[in-house]
């Protein structure tokens, strides 16, 4: 019975010790090396007296970062990876919430880590990863690791991932062994990963999204390439990287895929080894989705949906033939996950009826770290069950079931606006815009103070031409007051469209 994610690594290292586990294209680590360094680091942390507490990690997107994650778990602690590019003030907010006694860093980021201490944003110990792993595990330390394992249970946390908070203070989502194991088993069953899978990782390691590549790699003895972030600014080089390393599986945010298709790269160079394409985090514009499907007719495509608060992805949809105007569904929940579509009056929604997507099951995480107020707002008692304690997570996403019983995402609850007396889905305006020839991607936001709908887009047609085209597709009250062409869509660190930034831009304009 699996109760600890380290069991994946400990099994795989006996099967394929010399196979490459993780690589960035230049440096790599085998399963044997990963196991050895993780145990070295874990033993060193035990020796220094760290136990069942948060440990911050500040490293590059590199195989050694994954070594450090496993080391922290070997010590019976839980990690929180930091983004070196984030402003020191935001890093200070995260460290203030986490209150770790230790920050592990690599040589490249040691100066930043030391400055956090100098500036009073961190009061604990700073240690280099190379220093922690300098010595092999001794006999006494083997006993320390064994003692830790004996005390660990499956509800112990293993990471805290910080997401944006509406008040400006990041919220840290804490997840445990049990949730991550359940997620891994369900994801692998749904998509069909195996030892021959070669992942191309897109997302930064300080989010929960890389679990899609990290955990199946550990489970099956697959291989994952941590693609350098800079390549996502050069789509042709990115596709060449996929081919160079024979990457056959990607699990990317939609904006990363549309960057390739919208710039015509697929007309010149189709990834020749790609057989599985998973996408998520945003709605895939049908025009761009159809380009990918046409370029890779034999590949399997999956839409994945799920929030960080439910350990990542919770639903999946395997591509089938769609009607020309059909919205891409998000499908059905993973095994052992129940999806409740909750209406405003507290009922389960019927087919075609709109409701808020709520998730129930082992996938639901432990809540927001050191933030009981925010936890109580989103992690609530199941309103359909008044008989015993049962926590569900309210996603804030609105959805409905189509005629096939597949879930279809409609919008964020906060993306539904009331304008000129009408209830409007901003996503509907975006879909109409991206359906126009000459529009590669679009984002619609609402300027509440100015009471106006604002549409930002990347493409080759003029704002006047796009506005005219939208008048043929949308009712008058949905036509944007501002239609602005921009050079590139601003993105958040994990590759999603930066809607908050665009909303602020609209409010200032």
PyMOL commands that set and color helices and strands:
alter all, ss='L'
color gray80, all
select helices_A, chain A and resi 6-15+31-47+63-74+88-98+107-118+129-132+139-151+177-191+211-220+229-233+235-244+254-262+265-268+286-295+308-310+372-378+413-415+426-434+463-471+476-478+499-508
alter helices_A, ss='H'
color red, helices_A
select strands_A, chain A and resi 20-23+28-30+54-58+78-81+102-105+125-128+157-163+171-176+198-201+223-226+249-253+276-280+300-305+315-318+332-333+337-342+355-361+367-368+379-381+391-401+407-412+416-419+422-425+439-447+452-459+482-485
alter strands_A, ss='S'
color yellow, strands_A
deselect
rebuild
show_as cartoon
